[in-house]
Amino acid sequence: MNIEFSKMHGAGNDFIIIDYRSLPGRLPESEAILKMCNRERGIGADGLIVLRSEKNSEYDFEMFFFNNDGSRESMCGNGLRCASLYAHRYFELDKQLSAKTDSGILRTQIIDERTVRIEIPYLEEFKKITVEGIELYAGSTGVPHAVLFVEDIKSIDVLKEGRYLRYHKVFGQRGTNVNFVSNFKGLDSVYAIRTYEKGVENETLACGTGISASAICAVLFKNAGKKVTFITNSKDELTVELPDRAEKFDKVFLTGPAIEVFKGRTICQF
């Protein structure tokens, strides 16, 4: 079957995006996702996104997100920014959008042709815990995250330390994503970040929900301002805005790049 796709990335976190209407009436199987996301034998990507145009009173489009290991995930911040730009361009939707995700209905905004602002859900309160002597903060921004503040982010072995925590029994069967964060060049409310992503099972160039999780922790526990900037592995700059610290909040706002790289067709069997 000949399927049209778009290759997009958000700060280097790259995705294959497919319009549901081009599929044979069902979502792709994990085997097909594995093949398409394979960087040596397929298109190559950190994840695959299927979008369905569902204009109604509640939302404009629906997003189904899959990690490159074929597993379905409830939320992806960089993916939602790319999905929003795709929906704006190819579903001919306005710049103010609402998307149905497995983490709820989220509002998004096209700032320009390369920048998108989205809501990120704050589903589980971040709390300080200690795991095998390692101090970190654990909670959920649509997917589970652990946040560790470190002195020298360059010296961290993200694969080794991230994988160890990702599978630790304290996080249960679902595991967690792991973010390493350090202050960037002494600047106020500016941080460098590196993330080990579950599902990808590797360090990625950027993670939108991880950046959002880290911003929440920086504000709540490290006295950062309510607008926090992050420098990613890809050297991109993303910002997270939080409501006033005194307020109880259930969403934060992530702004960053969304870039379409190319379009193509695949004969991968779905």
FENTA-V247594 format. One record per residue. N is the residue number from 1. RES is the residue in three letters. SS is DSSP state (~ for helix, > for strand, _ for the rest). Layout:
# FENTA-V247594
n=N res=RES ss=SS
n=N res=RES ss=SS
This chain:
# FENTA-V247594
n=1 res=MET ss=_
n=2 res=ASN ss=_
n=3 res=ILE ss=>
n=4 res=GLU ss=>
n=5 res=PHE ss=>
n=6 res=SER ss=>
n=7 res=LYS ss=>
n=8 res=MET ss=>
n=9 res=HIS ss=>
n=10 res=GLY ss=>
n=11 res=ALA ss=_
n=12 res=GLY ss=_
n=13 res=ASN ss=>
n=14 res=ASP ss=>
n=15 res=PHE ss=>
n=16 res=ILE ss=>
n=17 res=ILE ss=>
n=18 res=ILE ss=>
n=19 res=ASP ss=>
n=20 res=TYR ss=~
n=21 res=ARG ss=~
n=22 res=SER ss=~
n=23 res=LEU ss=_
n=24 res=PRO ss=_
n=25 res=GLY ss=_
n=26 res=ARG ss=_
n=27 res=LEU ss=_
n=28 res=PRO ss=_
n=29 res=GLU ss=_
n=30 res=SER ss=~
n=31 res=GLU ss=~
n=32 res=ALA ss=~
n=33 res=ILE ss=~
n=34 res=LEU ss=~
n=35 res=LYS ss=~
n=36 res=MET ss=~
n=37 res=CYS ss=~
n=38 res=ASN ss=_
n=39 res=ARG ss=_
n=40 res=GLU ss=_
n=41 res=ARG ss=_
n=42 res=GLY ss=_
n=43 res=ILE ss=_
n=44 res=GLY ss=_
n=45 res=ALA ss=_
n=46 res=ASP ss=_
n=47 res=GLY ss=>
n=48 res=LEU ss=>
n=49 res=ILE ss=>
n=50 res=VAL ss=>
n=51 res=LEU ss=>
n=52 res=ARG ss=>
n=53 res=SER ss=>
n=54 res=GLU ss=_
n=55 res=LYS ss=_
n=56 res=ASN ss=_
n=57 res=SER ss=_
n=58 res=GLU ss=_
n=59 res=TYR ss=_
n=60 res=ASP ss=_
n=61 res=PHE ss=>
n=62 res=GLU ss=>
n=63 res=MET ss=>
n=64 res=PHE ss=>
n=65 res=PHE ss=>
n=66 res=PHE ss=>
n=67 res=ASN ss=>
n=68 res=ASN ss=_
n=69 res=ASP ss=_
n=70 res=GLY ss=_
n=71 res=SER ss=_
n=72 res=ARG ss=>
n=73 res=GLU ss=>
n=74 res=SER ss=_
n=75 res=MET ss=_
n=76 res=CYS ss=_
n=77 res=GLY ss=~
n=78 res=ASN ss=~
n=79 res=GLY ss=~
n=80 res=LEU ss=~
n=81 res=ARG ss=~
n=82 res=CYS ss=~
n=83 res=ALA ss=~
n=84 res=SER ss=~
n=85 res=LEU ss=~
n=86 res=TYR ss=~
n=87 res=ALA ss=~
n=88 res=HIS ss=~
n=89 res=ARG ss=~
n=90 res=TYR ss=~
n=91 res=PHE ss=_
n=92 res=GLU ss=_
n=93 res=LEU ss=_
n=94 res=ASP ss=_
n=95 res=LYS ss=_
n=96 res=GLN ss=>
n=97 res=LEU ss=>
n=98 res=SER ss=>
n=99 res=ALA ss=>
n=100 res=LYS ss=>
n=101 res=THR ss=>
n=102 res=ASP ss=_
n=103 res=SER ss=_
n=104 res=GLY ss=>
n=105 res=ILE ss=>
n=106 res=LEU ss=>
n=107 res=ARG ss=>
n=108 res=THR ss=>
n=109 res=GLN ss=>
n=110 res=ILE ss=>
n=111 res=ILE ss=>
n=112 res=ASP ss=>
n=113 res=GLU ss=_
n=114 res=ARG ss=_
n=115 res=THR ss=>
n=116 res=VAL ss=>
n=117 res=ARG ss=>
n=118 res=ILE ss=>
n=119 res=GLU ss=>
n=120 res=ILE ss=>
n=121 res=PRO ss=>
n=122 res=TYR ss=_
n=123 res=LEU ss=_
n=124 res=GLU ss=>
n=125 res=GLU ss=>
n=126 res=PHE ss=>
n=127 res=LYS ss=>
n=128 res=LYS ss=>
n=129 res=ILE ss=>
n=130 res=THR ss=>
n=131 res=VAL ss=>
n=132 res=GLU ss=_
n=133 res=GLY ss=_
n=134 res=ILE ss=>
n=135 res=GLU ss=>
n=136 res=LEU ss=>
n=137 res=TYR ss=>
n=138 res=ALA ss=>
n=139 res=GLY ss=>
n=140 res=SER ss=>
n=141 res=THR ss=_
n=142 res=GLY ss=_
n=143 res=VAL ss=_
n=144 res=PRO ss=>
n=145 res=HIS ss=>
n=146 res=ALA ss=>
n=147 res=VAL ss=>
n=148 res=LEU ss=>
n=149 res=PHE ss=>
n=150 res=VAL ss=_
n=151 res=GLU ss=_
n=152 res=ASP ss=_
n=153 res=ILE ss=~
n=154 res=LYS ss=~
n=155 res=SER ss=~
n=156 res=ILE ss=_
n=157 res=ASP ss=_
n=158 res=VAL ss=~
n=159 res=LEU ss=~
n=160 res=LYS ss=~
n=161 res=GLU ss=~
n=162 res=GLY ss=~
n=163 res=ARG ss=~
n=164 res=TYR ss=~
n=165 res=LEU ss=~
n=166 res=ARG ss=~
n=167 res=TYR ss=_
n=168 res=HIS ss=_
n=169 res=LYS ss=~
n=170 res=VAL ss=~
n=171 res=PHE ss=~
n=172 res=GLY ss=_
n=173 res=GLN ss=_
n=174 res=ARG ss=_
n=175 res=GLY ss=_
n=176 res=THR ss=_
n=177 res=ASN ss=>
n=178 res=VAL ss=>
n=179 res=ASN ss=>
n=180 res=PHE ss=>
n=181 res=VAL ss=>
n=182 res=SER ss=>
n=183 res=ASN ss=>
n=184 res=PHE ss=_
n=185 res=LYS ss=_
n=186 res=GLY ss=_
n=187 res=LEU ss=_
n=188 res=ASP ss=_
n=189 res=SER ss=_
n=190 res=VAL ss=>
n=191 res=TYR ss=>
n=192 res=ALA ss=>
n=193 res=ILE ss=>
n=194 res=ARG ss=>
n=195 res=THR ss=>
n=196 res=TYR ss=>
n=197 res=GLU ss=>
n=198 res=LYS ss=_
n=199 res=GLY ss=_
n=200 res=VAL ss=_
n=201 res=GLU ss=_
n=202 res=ASN ss=>
n=203 res=GLU ss=>
n=204 res=THR ss=>
n=205 res=LEU ss=_
n=206 res=ALA ss=_
n=207 res=CYS ss=_
n=208 res=GLY ss=~
n=209 res=THR ss=~
n=210 res=GLY ss=~
n=211 res=ILE ss=~
n=212 res=SER ss=~
n=213 res=ALA ss=~
n=214 res=SER ss=~
n=215 res=ALA ss=~
n=216 res=ILE ss=~
n=217 res=CYS ss=~
n=218 res=ALA ss=~
n=219 res=VAL ss=~
n=220 res=LEU ss=~
n=221 res=PHE ss=~
n=222 res=LYS ss=~
n=223 res=ASN ss=_
n=224 res=ALA ss=_
n=225 res=GLY ss=_
n=226 res=LYS ss=_
n=227 res=LYS ss=>
n=228 res=VAL ss=>
n=229 res=THR ss=>
n=230 res=PHE ss=>
n=231 res=ILE ss=>
n=232 res=THR ss=_
n=233 res=ASN ss=_
n=234 res=SER ss=_
n=235 res=LYS ss=_
n=236 res=ASP ss=_
n=237 res=GLU ss=>
n=238 res=LEU ss=>
n=239 res=THR ss=>
n=240 res=VAL ss=>
n=241 res=GLU ss=>
n=242 res=LEU ss=_
n=243 res=PRO ss=_
n=244 res=ASP ss=_
n=245 res=ARG ss=_
n=246 res=ALA ss=_
n=247 res=GLU ss=_
n=248 res=LYS ss=_
n=249 res=PHE ss=_
n=250 res=ASP ss=_
n=251 res=LYS ss=>
n=252 res=VAL ss=>
n=253 res=PHE ss=>
n=254 res=LEU ss=>
n=255 res=THR ss=>
n=256 res=GLY ss=>
n=257 res=PRO ss=>
n=258 res=ALA ss=_
n=259 res=ILE ss=>
n=260 res=GLU ss=>
n=261 res=VAL ss=>
n=262 res=PHE ss=>
n=263 res=LYS ss=>
n=264 res=GLY ss=>
n=265 res=ARG ss=>
n=266 res=THR ss=>
n=267 res=ILE ss=_
n=268 res=CYS ss=_
n=269 res=GLN ss=_
n=270 res=PHE ss=_
